[in-house]
Amino acid sequence: MNEVNKPDFWEGRYQAQNTSWDLGRPTPVFKTIASKYPTGKLCIIGCGRGYDAVVFAENGFDVTAIDFSETAIKDVHQLAAKSDVHITGVCKDIFDLPIEFLNTFDYVIEQTCFCAIDPERRSEYETVVHSILKPHGQLIGLWFPLDKLINEGGPPWGTTEEEVKTLFSKRWIKNMEKFHEESIEPRKGREKLIIFEKI
Ligand SMILES: C[S@@+](CC[C@H](N)C(=O)[O-])C[C@H]1O[C@@H](n2cnc3c(N)ncnc32)[C@H](O)[C@@H]1O
């Protein structure tokens, strides 16, 4: 089994402070979305240290933040307490979620979780997200990195717009797509906001 499928790989990265993906602050694109979208039940998968989880909670969303690294979830709880918001932090493998969270969320947030998982599990990822969203729930994703080939290895493993749109074509509609002006500088043109709705 690829080691990225195991929590120990990611836990080790957090403990070694080897977390190059970590912005140390909320993602600007999600900050804007949190201030504009109707509130609802929202899940961040592979949430990391929880900066985005806090922003959505501050804007009135009922946030569940999921990660299988214990350190990440501990940090989410600490940040929530410091920010005086409630977040349900869940230390669990996203591939073990569906029964407990079937048809639960209005929104799922994707931010460098898709590229962190074993590419062989991408269709399973689609199944998980589809299962945990309510009908008409939305998957709001910053799909990244679009400039890396899959055979260059990972994590992060590369993807393409075509791959993402094909994966979310059969039982989804695409609500919007945009190279967002608020993408952080190092990811400008390398990530795209694409929002899919569960049919
Ligand atoms: C590249 S990091 C991104 C973290 C966060 N989204 C951010 O942007 O800061 C990927 C995260 O996904 C988590 N992760 C990877 N595979 C997972 C799985 N199968 N279940 C739960 N969490 C997972 C890792 O522990 C890690 O925190």
The ligand as a MOL file (V3000), in Angstrom:
LIG
                    3D

  0  0  0     0  0            999 V3000
M  V30 BEGIN CTAB
M  V30 COUNTS 27 29 0 0 0
M  V30 BEGIN ATOM
M  V30 1 C -1.4640 18.5620 1.5180 0
M  V30 2 S -2.2440 18.4940 3.0690 0 CHG=1
M  V30 3 C -3.4620 19.8120 2.9410 0
M  V30 4 C -4.0110 20.2640 4.2710 0
M  V30 5 C -4.9920 21.4410 4.1720 0
M  V30 6 N -6.0860 21.1730 3.2770 0
M  V30 7 C -4.2630 22.6970 3.7420 0
M  V30 8 O -4.4580 23.1280 2.5900 0
M  V30 9 O -3.4830 23.2110 4.5590 0 CHG=-1
M  V30 10 C -3.2400 17.0420 2.9170 0
M  V30 11 C -4.0030 16.7250 4.1930 0
M  V30 12 O -4.8910 15.6560 3.9450 0
M  V30 13 C -4.8150 14.7370 5.0100 0
M  V30 14 N -5.1810 13.4420 4.4430 0
M  V30 15 C -4.5700 12.7890 3.4130 0
M  V30 16 N -5.2130 11.6310 3.1540 0
M  V30 17 C -6.2610 11.5710 4.0180 0
M  V30 18 C -7.2780 10.6110 4.2390 0
M  V30 19 N -7.3480 9.5040 3.5150 0
M  V30 20 N -8.1790 10.8680 5.2180 0
M  V30 21 C -8.0920 11.9900 5.9730 0
M  V30 22 N -7.1470 12.9310 5.8120 0
M  V30 23 C -6.2370 12.7160 4.8400 0
M  V30 24 C -3.3890 14.8360 5.5260 0
M  V30 25 O -3.2600 14.4000 6.8560 0
M  V30 26 C -3.1060 16.3230 5.3560 0
M  V30 27 O -3.4600 17.0440 6.4980 0
M  V30 END ATOM
M  V30 BEGIN BOND
M  V30 1 1 1 2
M  V30 2 1 2 3
M  V30 3 1 2 10
M  V30 4 1 3 4
M  V30 5 1 4 5
M  V30 6 1 5 6
M  V30 7 1 5 7
M  V30 8 2 7 8
M  V30 9 1 7 9
M  V30 10 1 10 11
M  V30 11 1 11 12
M  V30 12 1 11 26
M  V30 13 1 12 13
M  V30 14 1 13 14
M  V30 15 1 13 24
M  V30 16 1 14 15
M  V30 17 1 14 23
M  V30 18 2 15 16
M  V30 19 1 16 17
M  V30 20 1 17 18
M  V30 21 2 17 23
M  V30 22 1 18 19
M  V30 23 2 18 20
M  V30 24 1 20 21
M  V30 25 2 21 22
M  V30 26 1 22 23
M  V30 27 1 24 25
M  V30 28 1 24 26
M  V30 29 1 26 27
M  V30 END BOND
M  V30 END CTAB
M  END
